[in-house]
Amino acid sequence: MKQNIEETLKECISLPSQNPPGHVNEVISWLENWAQGFGASIEVQKVEPFKSNLLITLEFGSGPTLLFNTHMDVNNPEGQSWDSDPFIAKVKNNKIYGLGSCDAKGSLVCMMFAMQKLALNPNALAGKVILTAVMDEEAGGHGSFHLVKQNIKADGAVVGEPTNLNIAVAHKGTYMKKIRLKGVPAHSASPENGVNAIINTAYFILKIQELNKKLSEYKHPFLGSANANVTVINGGTRQNTIPGFCEIIFDRRLIPGETHEKADLELQKMMEELKAEVDNFVIESIETIVSTIPSETDINEKIVETACYSKKSLSSSNYEPTGFRAGCDMSKLVNYANIPTVIIGPGSLEQAHSPNEFVEIDQLYGAVSLYENIARGFLS
């Protein structure tokens, strides 16, 4: 069994699971050995080659089922500039630096420590706790989607993502498209013979800015406004050639109540306006990159009340739930499996996918206590 949270997280960070490619076999083997040490039952769900889910279960007799859910894959650091090897964790100023330290290996390790503490002291517990460590969260949530297709059942769930230990009851959905505009290449000395795909894309970006301004007019009580951005652009081939193509990533974030069909209509309207306003405006292809649904849990659900009470008991102050502005696997549990869910984890979303990612050590200890208290309250 594991004893030291800092050293355990450092071990976990050293196990490669960057996505792509998202292979998680080493993490699964490591978790299996740990879980066997405190008597949990284990199930491996094969999803894709080298990509499985791991279910770790503790049974305490008849009662409700609580799901802990977090992911084993982490962001791929390729192209980022780290001060040191991202797979070799460093401790500095009461923080652990390393790939996945907050997103979400910090949550994973803390949930495992909470499970271990429950197993060692099952007094007054009635029901079941299942930790679902999933693959491919960073690529759209295929692991958790596989869970719900396998008919996972629970009365409440906690998703581990970096929330600074705040209790989030809602999150944004993701509508992300790669859009390729077609131009006509020509020598840049004779631009009239071509169609500049980059300039046409610039008109498109202005439309997206207009959409973003419109979306900002309505704010969700926990999440703020929906938004639309261009996050990647790529076009042209040579410095003296009118570009015959340009690609962008269109990143539209949805709030609860919005649908992908609504975003489809927005995109269609922009393209129709541009075809009428811009000469030779041609969309060559549209490819879906990530597609997730926003979700929200009613604040009167038992899992929300239990989590807020547990947070209050640890901090000795009143506590109100909040929102999580990124997408996460809560969407699968709420929208497909009808499991009331909250999002809680150590670390800040600002650190996720960033070079020199870190998590505060104090928050790791706080997360273990919070996860354990939620389980004891939910299964009491």
N, C-alpha and C positions, 0 to 999 in steps of 0.2 A: 504493500500500500504506500501511497505517496504521503509525505509529511510536510514538505516545504513548498509553498505556493510559487515563490519566485523561481526556484530551481526547476520546478515542474513545468512552468510556462516556458522557460528557456529551452527545455528539452523539446517541447511541442513545436516551438518556433523553428528548431533545427530540422524538423521533418518536412521535406519539400512537398508542398501541395498547391503550388501556384497554378492559377487558372488563367489562360491555357498553360498546360494541357489539363490540369485539374485532377491528376492522379492522386488518390488518397489512401492507397493500400498501406503505406508505412504508418500513417496516423491511425488507421483502423487496428493494425496489429498492436500498436502501442496502447491504445485505449482498451483493447480486449484483455491484455495482460493486467492492466490496472483494475478493470472491473471484476475480473475473476478473483482478484485479491480480497475484495470485500463481499464476495458471494452473490453478485448480480447474475441474472441470466442474460444471454447474449444471442442476438440474431443478426446475421449479415444479409442484407437485401442487395442482390446484384442488380445494378441498373444498366451500366455499360462496362465494357472492358476497362479494368483498372479503376473503376468508379462505382463504389457501392455505398449504401447507407448502413449505419450501425445502430441497432436498437439495444439499449441497455435497460433492463427492467428490474425493479425491486417490488416484491409483492408483500403486502401487509394485511392480507385478508380482505373481507368484503368491505366495499366503500368506493368512493369516487376515484377517477383516474386523472392524474395530472401529467401533462406532457411538458418536458423540457426540450426545446428544439434550438439547435444552432448548427453552424456549418464548419466543415473541415477544410474546404478549399479557401484560398486567399488570393488577393490581387497579385497579378504578375508584375514584378518590379522592373521588367525590361524597359529601358529608356529613361528610368529615373536615376537621379544622382543621390546616392546614399553616402553618408559619411563613413560607413563601415559595411561589412558584409551583412546584408539584410537577414541572412539565415543564422547568424551568430549573434544572439541577443546580448545586449550590453545594459548594465545598470548604472544610472547616473541621476543624481538629484531626486532619489526616491521614485524613479520611473524606469520601466523596462522598455528599451528600444528594440524593435525587431519586426520582421514581416509578419503581419497578422496579430500583433500583440493586442490590438484593440478590436480588430475586424477579422475573425471573431474568435481567435484562439484564446484570448483572455476569458471570454464568456464560456467557451468549451471547458477550459480547465477549472473554472470556478463552479460550473454546474457539476462536474465530476467530483470535486471536493465536497459539494453539498450532498451529492448522492452517497458518497463514502460516509459522511457524518450521519446521514439517515440510517444507513445500513448498520452502523456501529451502535446506534441508539434508537431503536424502533419503538420506544415507549410511547403508547397512546396513539400510534399511527394506525389508520384503517383505510385500506385502498391500495392504490398502485401508482408508482412513479415510473415513467418511461422517458429516458433521455434518447432523443433521436438526433444522432450526429449525421448530417447529410452532405452529399456531394453537390457540386455544381450550383450552389446558391449564387456565385459570382457570374454565372452564365445564364441566369433567368430562373433559377429555382427548380431545376429538373428533379433534384433529389426529393424535395418536399412534395412536389407534384406526384412523384412516384409513390410516396407515402400515402397520399389521399386516394390514389388509384388502387392501392392495396387495402383500402377501407380502414385506415387508422381511426380509432375512436378515443375520445377523451372528453372530460367534463370541463376542462380548462387547460390553457397552455401558456407557457412563458417562452418567448423567442429571445435568444441571446444576440443582441446587437449593441453597438456602443451608444448608450444614452446618458452617460455620466450618472448611472444608477437611477435616473428618472424613470417613471412608469408611463410608457407611451401606450395610448389606447387607439391610435389611428396612424396611418402612414400613407404616403403618396404612392400612386402607381406609375408605371413607366411605359411610355409609348415612344419607342426609339426606332427610327428608320434611317437607312442609308439611301440617299437619293442622288441619282446620277443624271446630270444635265448633258445634253448632246449639243455640241457646236460643230463648226466646220473649220478644220485646220487650214491655215494659209500662211504665207510668208508675212512676217510682221511689218515689212516695208509696204505691203499691199493689203491692209486689213479689210478693205472693202470686198475682197474676194473670199473672206471667211466669216464665220460667226463665232464670236468670243464667248465661250461657255463660262468663263470666270466672271465676266461682266454680267451675264444673265443670272448667274448665281448670286451676285451682289444684290440685284433687284429682289431675288427670292429672300435673301437674308433680311432685307428691309421689311418685307411682308411679315416675316417671323417676329421681328421686333414689334411691329404693330399689334400682332396677336398677343405677344407677351404683355404689352401695355394694357390691352383689353382684359386679359385674364387677371391682372393685378387688382381690378376693381372689386372683386369679390374675395373675401377671406374666410377660410374655414376656421372654426374656433380653436382648433388644436394645431393646425398645420399652416396657417397663413394662406396665401393665394397659390393657385396652380401657376405653372410657368412653362415657357417655351424658349429653347435656346439652340444655337448651332455650336456643337462642341468639337467638331473636326472638319477640316476642309482640305481637299487635295485636288489639284488640277494642273493641266498643262504638261508639256513634254520637254520643250527647249526654250531658251531665252529669246530666240528670234522667230518663234512660231506662234501664231494665233491659236489659243488652246481649243482643241476639239472636244474636250470633256472637262467636267468638274464634278467632284463628289462632295457631299456634305453629310454629316450625321445630324439629323434633326431629333433633338431630345425634348420631348413633351412630357411633363410630369402632371399626373392627374390627382385630383383630390376626391375623397368619397362623394358619390353622387354623379361623378363624371364617368363616361364610358369610352371605350376604344372607338365605338361607332361615332361618338361626338367628335373625337379627334380626327377620325377619317373624313368627316364632313368639313372640318376646318381646313384640313390639308387640301381637299378637293376644291374648296372655295378659293384658296390662295392660288392654286395652279390655274384655275379658270380665269381669274383676274389677270394673272401674269400673261397668259396666252393672248388676252385681249389688249394688254397694255404694252407688251414687249415684242418686237419683231423677232421671228424665228426662235421663240421660246419653246424648247422641246425637252420633256422629261423622258430619258431613255429607260430608266428602271427605278423601281422602288423595292427595297429589301428590308424586311423586318429584322432588327437586331435583337431587341429585348422587348418583351410584352408582358407586363404584370398589371394586376388589377389593384386599385386602392382598396383599403379595408378599414373598418372601424368597429370597435367593441363598445357596447352600451356601458356606461359608467356604473350601472346598477348590477352588472353581472358579478357573480361570486368571486371570480378570479381577480377582477378589478378591485373590489372591496377588500379582499384578502391581501392583495399586493400593497394597497395604500395603507392598510392597517399595519402591515409588517414594516413598511417604510417609516411610518410614524413612530412605531415602537422602538425602532433603532435610532431615530434622529431626535426623538422627543419634541417634535413639532408637527403642526398640521401639514397635511400633504394633499395636493391636488394633482390629478393626472395631466399628461401633456401629449404632444404628438411627435412622430418620427418622420422627418422630411424626406428620407430616402425610401426606396422600395425594399421589401424584405419578404421572407417566407411566411409572415403572418397572413399574407393575402391568400395563400393556398389553404391554410388551416381554417380561416374564417369563411372564405367564399365557397370553398368546395367541400370541406369536412364539417362545416358549421360548429367549429370549436371556438368558444369565446377565448380571446388571446390578448395578452399584453406583451410589450417589448421592453426588456430590461437588460442592461449589460454595462460592464465597466468600460471606461474610455469615452472619448469624444468622437462624434461623426466627422469632425474637422480633421482628425488624424487618419481616418480610413482612406486607403488608396494613396496616401501621401508618402514621400520619402522621409526617412527617419521617424516612421510611425512609432508611437509609444503609448503606454498605459501607465497610470499612476498606481503604484503598489498598494497604497491605502485603499484605492477603489477595488482592487482584487479581493482584499480581505472583506470589504463591505459587501461585495457581490456574493461571496460564499455565505455570509450571514443572512443576507436578504433572500437568496434562493432557498436556503434551508428553512427560514422562518415561513416563507410562503408555502412550502410543501407541508410543514407541520400544521399551519393554519388551515390549509385546504383539505388535508387528510385527517383532521382531528375528529 
